[in-house]
């Protein structure tokens, strides 16, 4: 049959130029695409041979070859797989030519951003055309297994392509690229360089099933001559996640972790997952033993490596795990995924979300198992990654209970051993209705807080929360197993409720006794406080400031402002200890003196001391210092 020339449609020609020049951000991926196509062809031949044993095809040495010729500047990727017939070449390789439409191109040109454009491009499987990024001309020679006649397709990626028969074509497909001159400034490397070919195959195609062999330059194809030099196999073909557990040693797993995690230490835990059914994928995940230095950096990379049928797609696939599991390293290999044409961006799909949900639950269940079976390893994990994991209490309501189950916190129950919420609840007195906690910068500052005095005196356990995220999640979670989470620095704390309710009780008498002072102090400090009241949480300190039950704490206000969010500053409540000598004296002086100028300064100082006691700062530090100095001077 004579050579036939076909002309691309105008729209298809424009689309092809877009594929060549705009879709792929890394030109190296042309080889990944060609090797991936070759691997698919080998898979198809193996299956077809299983279905039809009479098929006249050699399956004894299925492989992929890469030949380079620096003199002619050509690179050939060859496989001995299923191959294509003449009609299939026209239909499959000519997909762009036959499916480009003016409507599609108009939508593509109207896309407002790159992500939108790539989403539209994702309708086409055109990885083969990536070769035109690095080549002036592409020649494809193929013969379908079981047929005697081959086909040759040639194009310069411009206006036309040709089809002709090739009687000398071997079984399978070879793609020959007539390479453009190297241009390092434009990331166009010298693809006749053996080290560059090794690098690309190692990065993208190391784990595919079939051997990828690079022929010594100038040699004949393997099997064509007895004198052919031994080819070099470039890929390991060791996809550890696809092999049975009993065939893989811990050392092999650890070496893979060190490679993908860029960590010289062994992982804390290895997690395997295999999903079968309508959507199949395999995962091999690792929990590191140490947190990376950039765990909380905004621009830190996160995510696991994504493969599709053992072909590397991307390094940091954020879509497969939530941000609070950003420390997890590993590999996810899917049988198929909806990728865009460049395989660089995942399209939104229920399979992605399904994988994300199952991988997340698997990681959390593994942590729970560690907590149950190996306390030492769990303690290491929580020390290194607990702060990050607690972010999920705010951002992942679906898994909130699972995270609470594996979370542990410092508490007043023990000086060094943390506690879980379950253990806390088990220790609660029958009369205690709430789980109490207090946030702060350090355990020492929390334990010395005036808010802790009544709880310490009564032996009531308090969780000591020192991570910034604790300010957020405790409010977001609200309760655990029907027990409310209650800050000892917010709202009213009624540890002696029976006295509060009893007519004529001690609290009622104190309220009457101090009513005048409380109202007067509210007037004096009205710009800075919401209310002045008597406290049931103080036993030693004269005063403390607390937030109203539904107000943001100062720490949380500052956190939101640091993130650029404007929030109104909430006024605090000043609580006085009616049993303290200073408060008693202030009340007595208020009743006896008509000139209360000095008492107003005392009230201001008392409020400033309460703010300082919780780690805050008086509104006017210089004035506070002056008032304090004057008082000290008069006391000498």
Backbone torsions as a table, in degrees:
resi	resn	phi	psi	omega
1	UNK	NA	135.2	-178.1
2	UNK	-71.1	161.3	177.6
3	UNK	-67.2	132.1	177.6
4	UNK	-111.0	137.3	179.0
5	UNK	-110.5	131.9	179.5
6	UNK	-118.2	142.9	-178.6
7	UNK	-105.0	132.5	175.5
8	UNK	-66.0	145.0	171.0
9	UNK	-66.8	158.4	-178.3
10	UNK	-58.5	-46.9	-178.7
11	UNK	-64.3	-40.8	-178.8
12	UNK	-66.3	-35.3	178.4
13	UNK	-64.1	-41.9	177.8
14	UNK	-65.1	-40.2	179.7
15	UNK	-64.6	-41.3	178.9
16	UNK	-61.5	-41.4	178.4
17	UNK	-63.0	-36.1	176.5
18	UNK	-64.3	-43.2	177.9
19	UNK	-58.5	-43.7	-173.6
20	UNK	-71.5	-39.1	-168.6
21	UNK	-107.7	-16.0	-169.6
22	UNK	-123.3	-22.2	-169.0
23	UNK	-80.3	-47.9	-173.5
24	UNK	-89.4	128.5	178.8
25	UNK	-85.1	-16.4	-178.7
26	UNK	-129.9	114.8	-175.7
27	UNK	-65.1	-22.9	-179.9
28	UNK	-58.1	-23.7	-173.2
29	UNK	-69.6	-9.1	177.2
30	UNK	-57.5	-38.9	-178.2
31	UNK	-72.5	-36.0	174.8
32	UNK	-58.2	-43.7	-178.0
33	UNK	-65.5	-43.0	-179.1
34	UNK	-68.0	-40.8	178.3
35	UNK	-66.5	-38.9	178.6
36	UNK	-62.8	-43.6	177.4
37	UNK	-61.4	-41.3	179.3
38	UNK	-64.1	-41.3	178.4
39	UNK	-62.4	-40.7	177.0
40	UNK	-61.1	-41.1	-179.4
41	UNK	-63.6	-36.9	177.7
42	UNK	-68.8	-42.0	177.5
43	UNK	-59.5	-43.1	-178.4
44	UNK	-65.7	-38.2	178.6
45	UNK	-66.3	-42.2	179.7
46	UNK	-60.4	-44.2	179.6
47	UNK	-66.1	-43.6	-178.5
48	UNK	-64.6	-35.3	178.0
49	UNK	-67.2	-35.4	177.2
50	UNK	-66.6	-38.3	-179.9
51	UNK	-73.9	-34.7	-174.2
52	UNK	-132.1	91.5	-176.1
53	UNK	-66.3	-18.0	-179.0
54	UNK	-82.1	-5.1	-179.1
55	UNK	-60.0	127.3	-179.3
56	UNK	-81.5	85.0	-177.9
57	UNK	-150.4	139.5	179.0
58	UNK	-88.6	117.2	179.3
59	UNK	-117.3	18.7	-175.4
60	UNK	-73.8	-26.7	-177.0
61	UNK	-144.7	69.5	179.9
62	UNK	-74.1	130.6	-175.2
63	UNK	-164.0	174.2	176.0
64	UNK	-122.6	136.0	178.6
65	UNK	-116.6	145.0	172.4
66	UNK	-123.7	119.8	177.9
67	UNK	-113.4	135.0	175.8
68	UNK	-124.1	147.2	178.8
69	UNK	-137.8	103.8	-176.4
70	UNK	-70.7	-25.9	179.9
71	UNK	-68.3	-47.9	-179.7
72	UNK	-92.0	-3.3	-177.9
73	UNK	52.5	56.0	175.8
74	UNK	-123.5	152.5	174.5
75	UNK	-134.0	129.5	-178.1
76	UNK	-122.0	130.4	172.8
77	UNK	-110.0	119.8	-172.2
78	UNK	-126.8	139.4	172.4
79	UNK	-132.2	159.6	175.0
80	UNK	-111.3	46.2	-177.5
81	UNK	-91.5	-146.4	-170.2
82	UNK	-68.2	-32.8	-179.1
83	UNK	70.5	-178.1	-179.0
84	UNK	-136.3	149.8	173.1
85	UNK	-82.8	172.9	178.9
86	UNK	-58.3	-45.9	-179.0
87	UNK	-65.7	-39.2	179.9
88	UNK	-65.3	-37.9	177.3
89	UNK	-59.8	-48.0	179.6
90	UNK	-61.3	-36.5	-177.2
91	UNK	-82.9	-41.3	-174.7
92	UNK	-86.5	-51.7	-178.9
93	UNK	-71.8	-24.8	178.7
94	UNK	-92.2	20.1	-175.9
95	UNK	-53.8	-45.7	-178.4
96	UNK	-62.6	-46.1	-177.4
97	UNK	-59.3	-36.1	-172.5
98	UNK	-92.3	-14.2	-174.7
99	UNK	-116.4	-1.2	177.8
100	UNK	-71.9	134.2	179.7
101	UNK	-133.8	155.1	179.4
102	UNK	-62.0	-37.4	-179.4
103	UNK	-62.6	-46.8	179.9
104	UNK	-61.5	-45.1	-178.5
105	UNK	-63.2	-37.1	178.7
106	UNK	-64.6	-43.4	177.2
107	UNK	-60.6	-40.1	-178.8
108	UNK	-64.9	-43.3	-178.9
109	UNK	-70.3	-24.6	-179.6
110	UNK	-87.8	-7.0	178.1
111	UNK	-59.4	131.8	-172.5
112	UNK	-80.1	-21.6	-178.3
113	UNK	-143.7	170.9	-176.4
114	UNK	-63.6	-38.6	-178.5
115	UNK	-62.3	-41.5	178.3
116	UNK	-64.2	-41.6	179.2
117	UNK	-62.3	-43.6	-177.7
118	UNK	-68.5	-29.6	176.1
119	UNK	-63.9	-37.9	177.8
120	UNK	-70.6	-42.3	-179.5
121	UNK	-60.2	-28.5	-176.0
122	UNK	-60.2	-6.7	176.9
123	UNK	-71.1	-16.9	-172.2
124	UNK	-115.1	140.5	173.9
125	UNK	-97.6	90.6	-169.4
126	UNK	-123.7	31.3	-179.6
127	UNK	-58.3	-29.1	179.0
128	UNK	-57.0	-37.4	-175.9
129	UNK	-73.3	-7.2	174.7
130	UNK	-60.6	-24.4	179.4
131	UNK	-58.3	-27.8	-179.0
132	UNK	-71.9	-12.2	174.0
133	UNK	-64.8	-31.8	-173.1
134	UNK	-116.3	-3.0	-174.6
135	UNK	-127.7	146.0	173.7
136	UNK	-81.4	-25.8	-178.6
137	UNK	-149.1	144.1	179.4
138	UNK	-126.7	131.1	176.2
139	UNK	-120.4	127.3	177.7
140	UNK	-115.1	126.4	177.0
141	UNK	-121.6	130.8	-173.4
142	UNK	-150.0	151.5	171.3
143	UNK	-141.6	128.7	-178.6
144	UNK	-73.6	140.1	178.1
145	UNK	-56.8	130.7	-179.5
146	UNK	93.6	-9.7	178.4
147	UNK	-106.9	159.2	-177.2
148	UNK	-100.9	-16.7	-175.1
149	UNK	-110.6	137.2	179.3
150	UNK	-103.5	179.2	-177.8
151	UNK	-138.4	144.1	176.3
152	UNK	-123.7	128.9	178.5
153	UNK	-117.1	132.8	-177.9
154	UNK	-138.1	139.6	176.7
155	UNK	-159.0	151.8	172.4
156	UNK	-100.4	8.8	177.7
157	UNK	71.1	23.5	-177.5
158	UNK	-112.8	-102.0	-175.0
159	UNK	-99.7	-22.7	-173.1
160	UNK	-139.4	167.4	168.5
161	UNK	-143.6	156.3	-178.1
162	UNK	-119.7	152.2	174.7
163	UNK	-129.0	136.3	175.7
164	UNK	-152.1	161.9	176.6
165	UNK	-78.6	153.3	179.7
166	UNK	-137.9	95.9	-174.9
167	UNK	-69.0	-21.5	-176.8
168	UNK	-93.9	7.9	-176.0
169	UNK	-71.9	131.3	175.1
170	UNK	-77.3	167.6	177.4
171	UNK	-58.9	136.0	177.8
172	UNK	107.6	-158.2	-174.9
173	UNK	-137.7	137.0	171.1
174	UNK	-126.2	137.0	178.1
175	UNK	-117.7	117.2	-179.7
176	UNK	-107.4	124.1	179.4
177	UNK	-103.9	125.2	172.5
178	UNK	-90.4	98.1	-163.6
179	UNK	-70.0	145.9	171.7
180	UNK	-72.4	160.5	175.6
181	UNK	-60.8	144.0	178.1
182	UNK	-61.4	140.6	-179.7
183	UNK	-144.5	82.2	-175.4
184	UNK	-56.0	-33.8	-178.5
185	UNK	-62.3	-29.5	178.3
186	UNK	-104.0	23.0	178.5
187	UNK	58.5	29.6	175.4
188	UNK	-103.3	100.7	-172.7
189	UNK	-83.4	173.3	176.0
190	UNK	-85.9	99.9	-175.1
191	UNK	-85.4	12.6	166.9
192	UNK	-97.5	3.9	179.8
193	UNK	-85.4	120.5	-178.3
194	UNK	-57.1	-39.0	-177.3
195	UNK	-66.0	-33.3	178.5
196	UNK	-69.0	-40.0	177.4
197	UNK	-63.5	-43.2	178.1
198	UNK	-59.7	-44.3	-178.6
199	UNK	-60.4	-46.3	-177.5
200	UNK	-66.1	-45.6	-179.2
201	UNK	-64.0	-41.0	180.0
202	UNK	-62.7	-38.5	-177.8
203	UNK	-74.0	-46.1	-170.0
204	UNK	-101.5	-28.7	-168.6
205	UNK	-127.6	21.6	-173.7
206	UNK	-64.8	-30.8	-170.8
207	UNK	-105.5	6.0	179.0
208	UNK	-65.0	158.3	-171.0
209	UNK	-64.8	-36.3	-169.7
210	UNK	-97.1	147.9	178.4
211	UNK	-66.8	135.7	174.1
212	UNK	-106.6	112.8	-173.7
213	UNK	-109.2	136.1	174.4
214	UNK	-105.0	121.1	-178.7
215	UNK	-77.5	140.9	173.1
216	UNK	-56.9	137.5	-175.1
217	UNK	-58.0	131.8	177.8
218	UNK	90.0	-4.7	-178.5
219	UNK	-88.2	164.1	175.1
220	UNK	-77.6	163.1	177.5
221	UNK	-63.1	146.7	-178.8
222	UNK	-56.1	133.4	177.4
223	UNK	92.5	-10.8	-178.4
224	UNK	-88.8	-17.9	-178.6
225	UNK	-149.6	136.9	179.1
226	UNK	-65.0	-20.5	-178.0
227	UNK	-92.8	7.7	-179.3
228	UNK	-63.7	131.0	176.8
229	UNK	-62.0	156.2	-178.1
230	UNK	-64.5	125.4	178.5
231	UNK	-73.2	157.8	179.1
232	UNK	-98.4	124.0	176.2
233	UNK	-83.5	123.5	-171.1
234	UNK	-93.8	-21.5	-175.6
235	UNK	-112.2	153.5	-177.1
236	UNK	-80.9	-28.3	-176.2
237	UNK	60.8	16.2	-177.6
238	UNK	-101.1	75.4	174.5
239	UNK	-80.9	93.0	-172.3
240	UNK	-59.6	-31.9	-178.4
241	UNK	-69.2	-18.4	-178.1
242	UNK	-95.8	-4.4	-178.3
243	UNK	-99.2	149.3	177.7
244	UNK	-57.8	146.8	-176.4
245	UNK	-57.1	-37.7	-176.4
246	UNK	-75.6	-4.7	177.3
247	UNK	-99.0	-1.6	-176.6
248	UNK	-121.1	130.2	179.4
249	UNK	-84.7	159.9	176.3
250	UNK	-60.7	-36.0	179.6
251	UNK	-61.5	-38.2	178.7
252	UNK	-66.4	-42.7	176.3
253	UNK	-60.5	-44.4	-177.0
254	UNK	-65.3	-36.4	178.7
255	UNK	-66.6	-39.1	177.3
256	UNK	-64.1	-42.4	178.5
257	UNK	-60.2	-45.2	-179.2
258	UNK	-61.1	-34.0	-178.9
259	UNK	-71.8	-48.5	-175.7
260	UNK	-84.8	-23.4	-179.1
261	UNK	-93.8	-5.8	-178.1
262	UNK	51.4	47.7	-176.2
263	UNK	-133.0	131.3	-179.4
264	UNK	-83.0	-10.2	-179.7
265	UNK	-93.7	160.6	178.6
266	UNK	-76.8	152.5	179.8
267	UNK	-71.3	158.7	176.8
268	UNK	-75.4	-36.8	-176.3
269	UNK	-152.5	143.2	175.6
270	UNK	-111.1	132.4	-176.3
271	UNK	-122.2	124.5	176.9
272	UNK	-111.3	142.1	177.9
273	UNK	-146.8	132.4	176.7
274	UNK	-132.1	117.7	179.6
275	UNK	-104.7	130.0	-179.9
276	UNK	-123.5	163.4	-179.8
277	UNK	125.3	-142.4	-177.8
278	UNK	-68.8	-28.4	178.0
279	UNK	-129.3	114.6	-173.7
280	UNK	-107.8	140.7	173.2
281	UNK	-159.7	160.4	178.5
282	UNK	-128.4	147.1	179.6
283	UNK	-137.4	141.2	173.2
284	UNK	-130.9	105.7	-173.8
285	UNK	-114.7	156.2	-178.9
286	UNK	-133.7	137.1	169.6
287	UNK	-97.8	117.9	-180.0
288	UNK	-66.2	162.1	177.7
289	UNK	-90.0	-15.0	-178.4
290	UNK	-139.1	142.3	178.2
291	UNK	-72.0	138.1	175.9
292	UNK	-69.1	157.0	-176.6
293	UNK	-65.2	-23.0	-176.6
294	UNK	-105.3	25.9	-176.2
295	UNK	-57.7	-34.1	-177.0
296	UNK	-111.2	15.6	175.9
297	UNK	-80.5	137.9	-176.8
298	UNK	-63.1	-35.5	-175.2
299	UNK	-96.4	14.1	-179.7
300	UNK	-69.6	144.5	177.6
301	UNK	-80.2	143.7	179.4
302	UNK	-142.9	167.8	179.1
303	UNK	109.3	164.9	-178.3
304	UNK	-103.1	167.5	176.6
305	UNK	-75.9	136.5	180.0
306	UNK	-110.5	128.8	173.1
307	UNK	-120.8	151.0	169.2
308	UNK	-125.3	115.4	-174.7
309	UNK	51.9	46.1	175.1
310	UNK	70.9	6.9	177.1
311	UNK	-97.7	126.0	-176.9
312	UNK	-65.9	132.0	-179.0
313	UNK	-110.8	-52.2	179.8
314	UNK	-156.0	156.3	-177.1
315	UNK	-78.7	-52.9	-171.2
316	UNK	-115.8	82.1	-177.1
317	UNK	-86.5	96.3	-175.7
318	UNK	-70.3	-19.7	-173.8
319	UNK	-71.5	-17.1	-170.7
320	UNK	-94.0	-11.4	176.4
321	UNK	-143.8	146.2	179.9
322	UNK	-70.4	160.2	-176.9
323	UNK	-57.5	-31.3	-178.0
324	UNK	-73.0	-9.4	173.2
325	UNK	-107.4	30.0	-175.8
326	UNK	-66.6	-14.1	179.3
327	UNK	-81.9	-13.5	-178.3
328	UNK	-71.2	132.5	176.2
329	UNK	-112.2	161.4	176.0
330	UNK	149.1	-163.5	-173.7
331	UNK	-133.6	136.0	170.0
332	UNK	-122.4	126.6	-176.7
333	UNK	-122.7	111.7	-177.5
334	UNK	-100.5	149.9	176.4
335	UNK	-68.4	-32.4	178.2
336	UNK	-165.2	144.9	178.0
337	UNK	-145.4	151.9	179.0
338	UNK	-80.1	83.6	178.8
339	UNK	-91.9	159.0	172.5
340	UNK	-75.7	-179.9	-173.0
341	UNK	-61.1	-31.6	-178.5
342	UNK	-88.5	-2.5	-178.5
343	UNK	61.6	19.9	-175.9
344	UNK	-102.4	-18.1	-178.9
345	UNK	-132.0	129.3	178.1
346	UNK	-76.9	135.6	172.0
347	UNK	-83.6	152.7	179.5
348	UNK	-65.0	131.7	-176.1
349	UNK	-160.8	148.0	-178.9
350	UNK	-63.6	-26.1	178.3
351	UNK	-66.0	-37.6	178.2
352	UNK	-61.9	-47.8	-179.4
353	UNK	-64.7	-37.9	179.1
354	UNK	-62.9	-43.5	177.9
355	UNK	-64.1	-44.0	-179.4
356	UNK	-58.8	-44.9	-178.2
357	UNK	-65.4	-42.0	-177.0
358	UNK	-72.9	-38.7	178.1
359	UNK	-63.8	-40.0	178.9
360	UNK	-62.3	-47.2	-179.8
361	UNK	-64.1	-34.9	179.6
362	UNK	-66.6	-42.1	178.3
363	UNK	-63.1	-45.6	-178.2
364	UNK	-66.5	-37.7	178.0
365	UNK	-68.0	-31.8	176.5
366	UNK	-67.1	-41.3	176.8
367	UNK	-63.0	-40.5	177.9
368	UNK	-62.4	-40.2	178.5
369	UNK	-65.1	-39.7	176.0
370	UNK	-60.9	-42.4	-179.2
371	UNK	-60.1	-36.5	-177.4
372	UNK	-80.0	-40.1	-170.1
373	UNK	-103.5	-20.9	-175.3
374	UNK	-147.1	85.7	-175.4
375	UNK	-61.5	-34.1	-178.6
376	UNK	-65.6	-45.7	179.5
377	UNK	-67.7	-38.1	176.4
378	UNK	-61.9	-43.0	-179.7
379	UNK	-60.9	-39.0	176.7
380	UNK	-63.9	-45.6	-179.9
381	UNK	-59.9	-48.3	-175.2
382	UNK	-68.3	-35.1	177.4
383	UNK	-62.7	-39.0	-175.9
384	UNK	-84.2	-35.3	-169.3
385	UNK	-127.8	1.4	-177.8
386	UNK	-58.7	-39.7	-179.1
387	UNK	-61.6	-43.1	178.2
388	UNK	-66.3	-42.2	-177.3
389	UNK	-62.5	-34.7	-178.9
390	UNK	-66.2	-18.7	174.8
391	UNK	-60.1	-30.6	179.9
392	UNK	-66.1	-21.2	176.7
393	UNK	-65.0	-24.5	179.2
394	UNK	-94.2	-41.7	-169.8
395	UNK	-95.6	-13.6	-174.2
396	UNK	-132.2	74.2	-179.1
397	UNK	-56.9	-31.1	-177.9
398	UNK	-60.5	-35.4	-177.9
399	UNK	-108.3	17.5	-176.9
400	UNK	-59.9	-44.6	-178.7
401	UNK	-63.7	-39.8	179.8
402	UNK	-64.8	-38.6	178.9
403	UNK	-69.1	-42.3	177.9
404	UNK	-60.5	-33.8	-179.4
405	UNK	-64.3	-37.2	-176.2
406	UNK	-97.7	1.6	-179.1
407	UNK	-84.3	147.9	174.9
408	UNK	-138.4	153.3	-171.3
409	UNK	-140.6	150.0	170.5
410	UNK	-67.5	148.5	178.2
411	UNK	-152.4	168.9	179.2
412	UNK	-73.0	-5.7	179.5
413	UNK	-66.5	-33.8	-177.6
414	UNK	-146.1	145.5	-177.2
415	UNK	-69.3	-30.9	-174.9
416	UNK	-127.9	-30.6	-175.9
417	UNK	-82.6	127.5	177.5
418	UNK	-75.2	169.3	179.8
419	UNK	-131.2	153.0	171.9
420	UNK	-92.1	164.6	176.9
421	UNK	-64.7	-35.0	178.0
422	UNK	-61.7	-44.5	178.8
423	UNK	-64.8	-38.4	178.4
424	UNK	-60.2	-48.3	-178.0
425	UNK	-62.6	-38.5	179.4
426	UNK	-63.5	-27.8	-179.1
427	UNK	-89.5	-9.6	-175.6
428	UNK	-64.2	141.9	172.4
429	UNK	-68.9	150.4	-178.8
430	UNK	-58.5	-29.2	-177.5
431	UNK	-82.3	-11.6	-177.8
432	UNK	-85.2	124.1	-175.1
433	UNK	-97.0	-24.0	-171.2
434	UNK	-121.4	159.4	171.0
435	UNK	-95.7	119.5	-174.0
436	UNK	-97.3	143.4	177.5
437	UNK	-147.4	162.6	173.7
438	UNK	-144.9	135.6	178.9
439	UNK	-100.0	154.3	179.3
440	UNK	-177.6	178.2	-176.6
441	UNK	-76.5	-27.2	-178.5
442	UNK	-154.2	162.9	178.5
443	UNK	-61.7	-41.7	-178.0
444	UNK	-62.2	-44.0	-179.5
445	UNK	-65.7	-35.4	178.9
446	UNK	-68.9	-45.8	-177.7
447	UNK	-63.6	-28.6	179.9
448	UNK	-90.2	1.4	-178.7
449	UNK	-69.1	139.7	175.6
450	UNK	-58.2	-27.4	-178.9
451	UNK	-62.4	-19.2	-174.3
452	UNK	-89.2	-7.4	-167.1
453	UNK	-62.3	-50.0	-177.8
454	UNK	-66.5	-35.8	179.6
455	UNK	-67.8	-39.2	177.9
456	UNK	-65.6	-43.7	-179.1
457	UNK	-63.8	-33.7	-177.3
458	UNK	-93.5	-2.6	179.4
459	UNK	70.2	29.1	179.7
460	UNK	-90.2	127.3	-176.7
461	UNK	-69.7	138.5	178.2
462	UNK	-129.8	132.7	174.4
463	UNK	-74.3	136.0	-177.2
464	UNK	-108.5	102.1	-171.0
465	UNK	-106.0	118.6	-171.8
466	UNK	-117.8	0.2	178.2
467	UNK	-90.3	143.1	178.4
468	UNK	-54.1	-36.7	-178.6
469	UNK	-65.7	-20.4	179.7
470	UNK	-62.5	-31.3	178.2
471	UNK	-60.8	-31.2	-173.9
472	UNK	-90.1	-49.5	-170.6
473	UNK	-69.5	-33.5	-177.4
474	UNK	-60.7	-39.5	176.0
475	UNK	-70.1	-39.0	-176.8
476	UNK	-67.9	-39.6	-177.1
477	UNK	-73.7	-50.6	173.4
478	UNK	82.2	-42.6	-177.9
479	UNK	-156.4	165.6	176.1
480	UNK	-143.1	121.6	-179.9
481	UNK	49.6	44.9	176.5
482	UNK	80.8	-4.8	177.7
483	UNK	-98.3	125.7	179.9
484	UNK	-71.3	141.8	172.1
485	UNK	-87.6	119.0	-172.0
486	UNK	-127.0	125.2	176.6
487	UNK	-75.3	133.9	178.0
488	UNK	-75.7	-2.4	178.8
489	UNK	-110.8	14.9	179.9
490	UNK	-134.4	142.0	174.9
491	UNK	67.2	-168.1	178.6
492	UNK	-87.1	140.8	174.9
493	UNK	-115.9	110.9	-176.8
494	UNK	-112.7	82.3	-179.7
495	UNK	-78.2	-17.9	177.0
496	UNK	-120.2	63.6	-173.0
497	UNK	-60.6	-32.9	-177.2
498	UNK	-66.2	-36.2	176.5
499	UNK	-69.6	-35.4	179.7
500	UNK	-61.3	-39.4	-173.1
501	UNK	-87.8	-19.2	-173.3
502	UNK	-73.5	120.4	176.6
503	UNK	-60.7	134.4	-180.0
504	UNK	76.8	8.2	179.4
505	UNK	-74.5	178.0	-176.4
506	UNK	-60.7	-41.2	-178.7
507	UNK	-63.8	-41.6	-179.9
508	UNK	-64.2	-39.1	178.5
509	UNK	-65.3	-42.6	179.9
510	UNK	-64.9	-38.1	179.2
511	UNK	-62.0	-42.6	177.1
512	UNK	-65.8	-41.4	-177.9
513	UNK	-62.5	-37.6	-172.9
514	UNK	-104.9	5.6	-174.6
515	UNK	-56.7	-45.2	-179.3
516	UNK	-62.8	-46.6	-179.3
517	UNK	-62.0	-42.6	-177.7
518	UNK	-63.4	-43.5	179.4
519	UNK	-66.4	-40.8	179.6
520	UNK	-64.9	-43.9	179.8
521	UNK	-64.3	-34.3	177.3
522	UNK	-61.9	-39.1	178.2
523	UNK	-67.5	-41.2	-177.8
524	UNK	-68.2	-36.3	-174.9
525	UNK	-109.1	18.0	-171.3
526	UNK	-57.3	-29.0	-179.9
527	UNK	-71.4	-22.4	-172.4
528	UNK	-109.9	-18.6	-174.6
529	UNK	-130.5	158.6	178.4
530	UNK	-91.1	-34.8	-173.1
531	UNK	-160.2	153.9	169.4
532	UNK	-121.4	128.0	-178.3
533	UNK	-147.9	167.8	176.7
534	UNK	-79.2	150.2	-173.7
535	UNK	-108.8	143.3	171.9
536	UNK	-108.0	4.2	-177.9
537	UNK	-105.2	-6.9	-177.4
538	UNK	-103.4	135.5	174.4
539	UNK	-126.4	-21.1	-177.0
540	UNK	-120.3	-47.2	-176.4
541	UNK	-76.9	151.5	-179.2
542	UNK	-75.0	-29.3	-174.6
543	UNK	-158.3	160.9	172.5
544	UNK	-151.9	160.7	174.6
545	UNK	-110.7	140.5	-180.0
546	UNK	-133.1	160.4	175.2
547	UNK	-92.5	151.1	174.2
548	UNK	-66.0	159.8	-171.0
549	UNK	-55.7	-34.4	-174.6
550	UNK	-111.4	11.1	179.0
551	UNK	-90.9	157.2	173.1
552	UNK	-73.7	143.9	173.9
553	UNK	-75.7	159.4	177.4
554	UNK	-56.5	-39.3	179.6
555	UNK	-62.3	-40.1	-179.9
556	UNK	-71.2	-37.0	175.2
557	UNK	-59.0	-47.1	-179.2
558	UNK	-64.2	-35.3	179.7
559	UNK	-64.9	-45.2	178.8
560	UNK	-64.4	-39.7	179.3
561	UNK	-65.8	-36.1	178.1
562	UNK	-64.0	-26.3	178.3
563	UNK	-88.9	5.2	176.9
564	UNK	88.9	9.3	179.7
565	UNK	-97.7	127.5	178.2
566	UNK	-83.9	121.4	176.8
567	UNK	-128.0	141.9	179.3
568	UNK	-66.8	145.7	179.2
569	UNK	-80.9	118.9	-177.9
570	UNK	-80.4	136.7	175.2
571	UNK	-73.7	144.8	-178.7
572	UNK	-95.2	171.1	177.0
573	UNK	-108.0	131.1	177.3
574	UNK	-96.6	120.2	177.9
575	UNK	-107.4	136.5	-179.8
576	UNK	-110.1	144.7	177.8
577	UNK	-91.6	105.7	-175.1
578	UNK	-67.4	-12.4	179.1
579	UNK	-94.2	-2.3	-177.4
580	UNK	-84.8	141.9	-176.9
581	UNK	-62.1	-37.1	-179.7
582	UNK	-64.1	-42.9	-179.4
583	UNK	-69.6	-39.9	176.9
584	UNK	-61.8	-43.9	179.9
585	UNK	-65.6	-39.3	178.6
586	UNK	-63.6	-40.7	179.1
587	UNK	-65.3	-41.6	179.3
588	UNK	-64.4	-43.9	179.5
589	UNK	-64.3	-37.4	179.2
590	UNK	-61.0	-40.4	-178.1
591	UNK	-72.8	-30.7	-173.2
592	UNK	-92.1	-27.4	-173.1
593	UNK	-98.7	141.4	172.2
594	UNK	-90.5	-36.1	176.3
595	UNK	-90.3	109.3	-174.1
596	UNK	-109.2	25.0	-179.5
597	UNK	-61.1	-47.9	179.4
598	UNK	-65.8	-33.7	178.7
599	UNK	-66.9	-33.3	178.3
600	UNK	-62.4	-39.5	177.3
601	UNK	-67.1	-36.5	177.7
602	UNK	-63.4	-42.1	178.5
603	UNK	-62.3	-40.8	178.8
604	UNK	-64.7	-42.5	177.9
605	UNK	-64.6	-41.1	-179.7
606	UNK	-61.6	-41.5	177.2
607	UNK	-64.6	-43.3	179.0
608	UNK	-62.1	-38.9	178.5
609	UNK	-65.3	-37.4	178.9
610	UNK	-65.6	-39.8	177.9
611	UNK	-65.0	-44.0	178.8
612	UNK	-62.1	-36.8	-176.3
613	UNK	-63.5	-26.7	179.5
614	UNK	-98.0	10.3	176.4
615	UNK	91.0	9.4	178.7
616	UNK	-90.0	-164.6	-177.7
617	UNK	-139.8	131.8	177.1
618	UNK	-55.5	152.5	-176.3
619	UNK	-60.3	-38.4	177.8
620	UNK	-124.0	86.0	-176.2
621	UNK	-56.1	-40.2	-178.4
622	UNK	-63.3	-42.6	178.3
623	UNK	-65.8	-41.1	179.0
624	UNK	-60.0	-44.3	-180.0
625	UNK	-63.4	-41.0	-179.6
626	UNK	-63.9	-45.7	178.3
627	UNK	-60.5	-42.8	-179.5
628	UNK	-64.9	-41.7	179.5
629	UNK	-64.2	-41.0	179.0
630	UNK	-62.7	-43.2	179.2
631	UNK	-63.0	-42.0	179.5
632	UNK	-65.0	-38.2	179.6
633	UNK	-63.4	-42.8	-178.3
634	UNK	-70.7	-19.3	-178.9
635	UNK	-82.3	-11.7	-177.8
636	UNK	-77.4	NA	NA
